[in-house]
């Protein structure tokens, strides 16, 4: 390879190295951010599970309250002395259904204002003052006959033993329901109920709590606010793929987009992971724009009318695994970024590499032109001159008139080359003469007439 081609090869090599390096860097960054986002999604869903467990633990702790046990024992004893406690509960339940808080009824007032109800109300208020919203929307305590003996607010029924939560908690010791709208409390919640027993394991009653989902939503919103990328979006969905909450505008319990659901179905056995998505919408039917402002109040959110976006979205997911005794709801936490934003440093690096490569190629071309004029051309002329000298031409034509090192080198090489050629020819003449003289001596040493032998 000649010198001038070497510069071009080096420039192209730098370009190829820059291109493949940027591609590798983008892939490595994608893997790194994908894993970090999956870890973030896992942390959020784990925090949600821990928060739900914390509320269960709070109610479970209260279920062991000695005063509560005493009140239940007293109520159960009163009911056990009735001729037909079931009939009594049914009659009171009918009165309950038509009860008007404006009308004074000593029986209902006693339940609403007794010590158990006051303790429950104080517990609810404590958390409401702590978090500025009702963490536990409602608590109900029923004796073993299903009669309500304590509550935090007016419920739909007085009779509770026909409710699913009462039956399962009485039988299994614990009941928990996935997210639903609680008509009595008027909130979307996860309800759970705990069997209350005495020290000997005898059934005393059931306590039910309506856990507001506002706290899990707060966990998501707080995490979203701390993200440095504006395109970050997050959504919480049920195991069936129904959206509970999203930082994008959404309709409660709407299905996540089919292409997202298809990816999740393929990875149903994995706890967490990530994938790239080309399609839109992303998390909900209204979540179209990748690079949107950071999460804000959904009532003021506005999305652009266009649903055609360039680039891809990196979507990470994590599934609920529960916490301690709480087995979880198998909820799915989705978190996503716009790849145009997260890969911007690599994209900028690639652009710099491309510009640098073009600049290097231009410089290499200029160097190549200079080499052609000042180095390569004189070298070709010298090579041609030596070829002429080798053929016996003592005065080869050479057009090197520069006074630089190349000019001096060419003169010395030509001078020495011609001198070397003359010396070689002179040595050749001497060798021929010596050889001829030796042949003559050898000839004189033999008899003149070899034929006489």
N, C-alpha and C positions, 0 to 999 in steps of 0.2 A: 504494500500500500504506500503511495506517495504521500509526502508531507501535507499537501493541500487537501487531500482526501481525509487525512486524519482529523483535521479541525472540524470538518463537516460531520464526520462520524461521532466525534465527541459531543457536538451540539445536539445531534439526534439522540445520542445516548442519554444526555441530560434530560431531554424532552420526554423520552420514554420512562426514565426513572421517575421523573416528576409526576407523570400521568398515573403510573401504577402505584406510586407512593400515596398519591391523593386518594385513589380508589381504595387502597388498603386502609388508609386512615379513616375514610368515611365508613367502611365496613366495621372497623374496630370501634369507632365512636357509636355507630348504630347498635352494636352488640352491648357496649358498655351502658349506654343510656337505656336500652331495652331492659337490661337486667336491673338497673337502678329503678326504673319505673315499675317493674314487676315487684321489686322489693318494697317500693313505696305503696303500691296497691295492697300488698300483703300486710303492711303496717297499718294501713287505714282499716282494713276489714278486721284485723286482730283487735284494734282499738275499739271498734264497734262491738265485737263479741265480748270484750272485757267490760265495756260499759253496760251492756245488757245483763251480763253476769253480776255486775255490781248491784244493779237494781234488784235482781232476784235475791241476792245475798242479803240485801237490806230488809226485804219483806220476810225472808226466811228467818232472819234474826228476830224480827218482831213476832213471828209466829210462835216463838218460844217464850214470849213475855208471860210472866207469872200472873199478872193481873188479867191478861187476855184469857188465859187458861181458866182462871177462877170465874170470870164472867160467862164463859162458855159452859162450864160445869153447872153454874147456877141456872142458866137458860135451859140446858138439857134436862135438868132435874124438874123444872117447871113443866116442860113439854111432856116429860115422861109420865107425869101425874094426870095428864089430860086423858079423857076417855077416847077421843079420836083426834090426835095431834095433826094428822094429815088434813082432815076436814077443816080444822082451825086455820091451818096455813093457807089453804085454798080460799077460804072466806076472807081472810085478811088480805090476800093477794088481790082479790076483786076490789076491795076497798082501796087498795094501794093504786090500782090502775086509774081510778077516778078521783084520786086525792088531789085537792087544790091547796097549794101552799098558803093561800089567803085564808082558808078555813082552818080554824083551830081544831086539832085532833090530838088529844093527850097521848094516845098510843104512838102515833107517828112522830110527834114532837119528842117523845122520850127516846125513840131510836135515833133521831137526827141530832139530839143534844146530849146523849149520855156520854159517860167518860170514855168509852171505847171510841166513839165517833170523834170526840174532841181530840183524843190522842192521834187518831189517824189524820185528822185535819191539820194538826200541828206538824206532823211529819211531812205532809205534802207542802205546807207553807214553808218549812225549813228549806227544802230543795228548790222551791220556787224563788225564794229570796236569794239563795246561793247562786242559781243559774239564770235568774231573771225570766223564767218561764216555767210552767208546770211540767216537771220531769215525769212525775207520776200523776196521771190525770185523774185517777179514781181508785179507791180501795173499798172492797166490800168484805165483810166478815159474816159468815152464815154458820149457824149451829148444825149439829148432825142431822136435824130434821129438815134442813134446807131453809130455815127461817132467817131472815136478815136481822142481825143484832147490832151491827155497827157499819157505818158507811161515811163517805166524805161528801156525798151529794145525793140528791134524789135519783134513784135508779128506775128502770122500767118496771121491774118486778120486785115483789117482796119474797116470793117463793123462788128458791135457787136450785133445789135438788133435781129439777128437770133440765138444768143447763148442762151442756157438754163438759164444760170446765169443772163443774162440781163432781160429776160422775167419774171422770177420769182421775181427778186429783184424789178423790176418796178411794179409788181402787188402786192406783199406781203410786200415789204419794206426790205426784207432780204433774202439772199440765202446762203446756206452752203452745201458743197459737201464733202462726206466722202473721205477717202484717195484714191488717184489715181495718175497716172503719168501725169504731165503737160508737154505736148510736147513743148509748147512755152517757158516755163522756164527751161525745161530739168531736173526737180526734182520730186520726190514723194512728194505730198503735199495735204493739205486740203484747197480747194479754197472757198472763201466767197465773196459775193457782197452785197453792201448797196445802197439803193435808196437815191438819193440826192434831197432834196426839198428846196424851198425857205421858207421864214418866213410865207408865207400864205399856205404852203403845196402843192404848184405847183411843178410838176415833172420837174427836171432840167437835170437829167442824172443818171448814175450808176458808182460807183467805185468798181473795183474788185481787190482783193489781193490774191496772191498765197503764202500760208503759208507753209514754209519748215517744214517737220516733224523731222528735226534734233534736235530741241529743246526738244520735248517729248522723243526722244531717249537719249539725254543727261541727262534728269531727271532720266531715268532708269539706265543708266550707273553710274551716280554719286551715286545713292542709292546702287547699287551692290558693288561698291568699298568700301563702308563704313561698309559692313557686316562682322562680325567676323567669320562666317562659310564659309569655302572655297567652300562647295558644293552648295551654294546659286545660283539659276538660276532664271531668270525673262524673261517674254515674254509678248508682247502686241499683241492682236488679235482683229480683227473686230467682230461685233456681229454675223457674219456668221461663225466665227471660222477660219478666214484666218490670218496667222501670218504677222504682220506688222514689228515687230522687236523681236529679241531674243538674249539673251547673249550667247546662244548656236549657233553653226553653223546652218544656216537655209536658205531656199529658200523663197524669198519674195512672200507673198500671198499663200504659201502652207497651207494646212489644218492642224490643230492641230491633234494629234493622236486620233483615234476613242474612246479609253477608257477614255481619258480626256474629249472629247466632250460629251460622255455619262454621265459622272458625272455632267458636267455643264448643260446638258439638264434636269437632275433630279432637279437641284437647280435653274432653270431659273427664278423663282420668288424671289429669294434671292439676295440681293445687294452684300453680301460678305459672305465668309465662308471658310472651309478647309476640306480636306479629305485625306485619306491614299491611295496610289496607289502602287500596286505590279508589274505592268507591265512596260515595256520600249518599245519604246522610251517615253520620258517624254514630252518635250515641242515642239519638232520638230522631223522629221524623222532621223536627225543626232545626236540628243541629247540622247545618250545611256548611258553614264557613269554618275553615281550619283555623286561620289566624284571627281570633276574635278577642275583644277586651277580656280582662280578667273577670272571674265570676262576680256577679252583682245580684241585686234583688231581681227575681224573675219577673216581677210585675213591671219593671222598667226596661227589661231586656228587649233589644230590637235586633233582628237578623236581616241581612240584606236579601233582596229578592232573588239574586242569582244563586244557582245551586251548582254551577260548574267551577270546579277548583282544580288548580294545577298541583302536582306533587302528590305525596303520599302522607298517610297518617300512621304513626307508630302507636299501636294499641296494646296496652298491658292489662292483664287480668289477674285476679286472685279470688279464690273461693273461700267461703267461711268454713272454718273447722271447729268452731266453738271454743270454749275456754273452761277448763276444769270440768265441773259436772254439767255445764251447759253445752249441749252437743252442737248448737248452732242451727241456723236455718238453711245452710247451703246457699246463702246469698252470694252474688257475684259483684265484685268491685271492678269497674272498668276505668282506666286512666289513659289518656291519649295526648300526644303532642303532634304538631305539624312538623314534618321532617324538614321543610324549608327553613324553619326557624332554628331547630336544634342542630341542623347540619350547616348552618351559616358559616361558622368558623372554618370548616373543611372546604366549603364552597369558595369562600374568600381565598383560602390557601391555594385551591386549584386554579382560580383565576390568576393569582399572582404567579403561579408556576407556568401557566400558559403564556402570560405576557413575558415572563423571564425567558422562557424557551424561545419565543419568537425573537426577542432581543438578542439572545446568544447566537441564534442562527444568522441574524443580520450581521452581527459582529464577526462571526466566523466567515461569512461570505466576503466581508471587507478584507479580513486577514488573508483569505484565500486569494483575493485579487492582488494584494500586496506581495504575497509569496510568489505568485505567478510572474510578477514583473521583476522582482528583485532577487529571488532565490532560484525558483524552478527554471526560469528561462536561461540564466547563466549556467546552471548545472547541465541543462540539455546541450548547450553550446560546447561546454567542456567535454562532455561525453562524446559528442560528435567529433571534436578535435582529436581526442585520443584514439578514436576509431580510425581517423585519417592517418595519424602517426603510425598506428599499428600496421597500416597498409603500405607504409613507406613514404608517405607524403610528409616531407620535412617542413613544409610551410602551410599548415592547415589554415583555412580561413576561419577566423573567430572574431566576433564583434562584441567584445567586453571592454568598454571604455571607462567604466567606473573606477574611481580612485579609492574605493573603500576596500575592506578586507577581501571581498570577492575578486576585485580587479587584481590585487597583489597576488592572491592565491592562483588565479588563472595564469598570470605571467610566469610565476615560479614553476607551476605544474607543467606548462608548455616547455619552458626552458629545460627543466630536468627531464621531461619526457623525450625531447629531441636529443639531448645529450645521452640519455640512456639508450636510445635507438642507435646513435652513432657508435657508442661503445660496444653495443652488442654486435653491430655489423663488423667492427674492427676485430673483435674477438673471433668472430666467425671466419674472417679472412686468415687470421693467424692459425686457427685450428685447421683450416684447409691446407695451408702451407706446410704445417708440421706433419700432417697426415701424408701429404704428397712426398715429402722428404723421407719419411720412414718407409714408404712403399718402395722408393728408389733404392734405399740401403738393402732392403730385403731381397730385392731383385738381383743386386750385384753379388750377393752371397751364394747364389745357386750356380751350378756349372752352366757354361754357355750353351752346351748342346745336351739337353735332357734326353734326346732321343737315343744316345749311345748306350744307355743303361738297358 
